[in-house]
Amino acid sequence: MHFPECINTTSADGTFYIKSSGDGSTETCGLYLFSDANNIIEVQLNYVNVPCHTGGRVALVDGWEMMGELWPSPSDHGRPVEERTVELCGTAPPPRPFVSEQNAVLLQYRLPAAGSALSVRVRHLPNPRPCNQLMDGTTEVFSLRNFGQRRNCTLFSMSPVEVQVLPFRVGAPLSGGGRRTRAALTSTKCARRGWPDFVELGEATGLDTDRSAAVSRRLCGISSSAGPPESVCGMFVTRLVSSGLFDNHVLVRARLLPFQQMLSLCAADYGLDDQQLEESLKDYSW
């Protein structure tokens, strides 16, 4: 598979061949890889011809990076930021494949010299314990679970969605076991109650949800029923924050909004008046 554009996004696996345009461009290009929410991504550089002295560069990022922001954010990922990127140049491919912790990887490359090229093999592998998940457009019900570990898990969508929180258990033990027992209730006042575990929902303005997320609500406790669906016009994030004291689990139903519904609901956010909205729908044959 070849990629004629500088910035590309694909959920395909297989072997990709990328070569220099030969015009001496020093622009850094990116191939944004993603897969199903329950997968991780393995990237093997099979062939590398990227001369260092010409300014050539190849980098693999565990997650997605855009405009200086990284997803998953530093507080939501199992590795330090400095360990999430591998950079190289020259002609020797790395001996081991690069394996992500979630269903998203970024391949960056700068190939200014004519004849520069690389061959990349991409495989999608099952992830038995998914934590951070990028919405892939096909999955509709997502499971966020910490498996008793001290870590955060985030569901992230870059497009408008309709979202609904399904049954969850956050900050409550599965059984006694000597741990503090809490009443079977749902609370939106988790911090006031001093509960360190909660799930938060909100919109984001960038990939780094630590800095850009505007939390609309927090939930904790136990719920056996589904909450009301709501539509979000911007980027959307659901984050499960876990102290490691409890085995937290939350189910979230989320679907990308169809184009017509997106424009109808989000016209004001996009600065469209009624006439512009009607013209936009006509342009897309709605």
N, C-alpha and C positions, 0 to 999 in steps of 0.2 A: 504494500500500500504506500502511495506517495502523498505528500501533503504540499500542495502548491502555495498555500497561504502561510504567512508568518505565524499566526496564532490559530490553533486548531483544537477542537475538542472531540474526543471519540470514546465510545464504550466498546470498540472492537478489540479483539485480541489477535495474536498472530505476529508476523514479522513485518516491521516497517523499515523502509529505506529512506533516509533523508540526506540530501546532498546540497552543496553550496550553489547559490544562484550564479556565482561567478562574476558578480558585479562589484565585489570588494566591500559589500555592505557590512558594517559592524553592528547592525541591529541584533539584539537578543530576541530570539523567537521562542515560542512555547508550545508544547503539545500537552494539553490537559487530558489526562486519562482518568476514566471512572468506570465503575462496574456496579453490579447489584449490591444492595446494602449489606448483604451477608457474605461478601467476598473481600479478600485482600488482593493486591496486585503485585505480581513479580515481574521485574524488568531486568533483562539480561542484555548488556551491550556486547554483541557478537563481533562487530567490526568497528574500529575507530580510526579515522584518519583526520585528525584535527590538530594541525601544527600549532605548537604553543607560541612560537616566535611571531606568528601572524596575528595573534590576539584571539585565536580560536578557543572555544570553551564549551564544555558539556557539563550539565549539572542535573542531578536527580533530587527531587524534594519529596519527602514523606508528607503528603498533603498537597494543598494548592496554595500558591502565592500569587498575589495580584496587587500592584500599586503599593508594595512594601508591607502588605498585610498577609498573615499566614493563617490558614485553616487546616486542621484544628488549631485553636489558639494555644499558646504555651501552657496555660493552666489546665487544658483539656487533653493534653497528649502525654503518652507514657515516656517519651524521650525528651531530653533537653534539646533546645533549638539547634545548638551546634552539632548535634548528632543526627539531625534529620536531613541533612544535605550532604551529598557527595559530589565533589567537583573534580574534573580531570581534563587533560588535553594530551596530545601526543598520539601514539599509535598502539598503545597497549590497553586492551579492554580490561576492566576489573575481573579478577578471577571468580568472584562470587556474584550471584544475582542480587539486585536491590529489592527488598521486600517491604511493603508498606504495612502500617498498622490498621489501616482502614481502606475504604473503597475508592481512594483518590490518590493520584500521584501526578507530579508535574515534571516533565522532561524539558529542560531549557537548553538551548544551543545557540552558539554564535559561530558562523562558518564564513569568515571573510575571504579566505583563499580559494581560488578556483581549484576544483578537484577534491576539496574537503568533503567528507561524507561519514555517515555512521549507519550501522544496521542494528535494529533494536527488536528483540523478541519480547512480547508481552503475553503474560498468562494471568488468568483470573482463577484464584484459588479459594476454596471454601474457608470461611472464618467461623469457627464454632462458637466464639464468644465476641460478637461484634459490639463495639462501644460507640465510637464516633462514626456517624453515617451521613454521607452526602445523598440527598434525595436523587434517585436515578430516573424518575419519570415513569417507572413501571410498578415498583412496589407501592402499596397503599397503606399497609399496617406495619409499623416499625416497633421494635422491642428495644428499649433502653434498660440495661441491667448492669450493675457493678460487680455482681458475683461476690459480694462481701468485701471488695477491695476499696481502698481509699483512692478514689479517682472520680473524675467527672466524665460523663458521656453526653455527646451532643448530636442532635439531629439538625441538619442545616439544609435550607433550600435557598437557592439564589433567585428563584422566581416566585410570583404570587401563588399562594396556596389556600386551600380550605383545610383547616386543621381541627381535630377533635381529640381530646384526651379521653382515653378508654380506661378500664379499671387499672388501679395502681396501688402499690404498697411502698411507701417511702418514709423511712424513719421509724419503722415498726418491725419488731422481730417476728420471724416465722414461727417461733415457739418460745417457751420460757427460757430455759438454758441459763438461768441466773442473770440474764440481762433485764434492764428496766422494762416493765410492761407499760404500754400506752393504750389508752382507750381507742376503740375502733371509730375514728372520726377523721374528717377531712378539715384542714385548716388552711387559711390563707395568711395567717399571722405566725409563720414559722419562726422568724427571727425573734419576735416578741416573746414567744414561748421558749426560746433558747434551744430550738431544735436545729442541729447542724445539717441535717439531710433534708433536701427539698428538690422539687422540680420546678423550673422557671420557664416561662414562655414569653416571647417578645419579638420585636422586629430588629433588624440589624442594618447598618448602612455600609458595612464592609465585611471582609472575610474574618478579621480579628474580632471575634465576638466578645473578647474581654474588654475591648475599648469601645466597640460600636453598638453593642446590643442595648436596646431600651426595653427593660423588663416590664411587661404589662401585668403579670400576676405570678405568684408563687403558690405552690400547693405542697402539702405534706400530710402524712397520716395514711389512712386506708380508704379506698373507694372501690366498690364492686360494680358501679354503674358508669355509663359513659356521660361525659359532660356535653354541653351544647357545642355544635360546630360553629366555627368563626372563620371569616375570610381575612387574609392578610395581604396587603398590596405590595409590600416591599420584600426584602430578604427576611426569612423567618428562621428562628432558632428555638429549639427546645433543649434545655440543658438539665441533666440529672446530676446534682451535686451530692457526693457521698463521702462521709467521714470514715468509712470502713467499719463502723459499728454495726451496720445492718446490711442485709441483702436486699437492696432496693430494686424495684422492677416497675416500669411504667410502659403501657402500650399507647401508641399514638397513631391515629389514622390521619393521613395527610395525602392530599392529591393536588396536582398542579391544576390551576384554574384554566378552563378552556378560554381561548382568545376572546370570544364575545363576552363571556362573563367577566373576564379580567378587565376589559375596557369599560364595561358598564359599571362595575363596582369601583374601579380605580381611576375613573376619568378625572376627578378633581385632583387626585394625587399626581396625575400626569399633566395637569394644566390644560385639559381639553374641555371646551364648552360643548353644548348639545350638538351644534352643527359639525364641529370637528369630530365628535364622537361618531355621528352618523356617517361622515365621509370615511372615517377609518374603518368602520364596519363594512362599507361598500367596497373599499379597496381590497378587503380580504374575503369578499363574496359572502358575507353573512347576511 
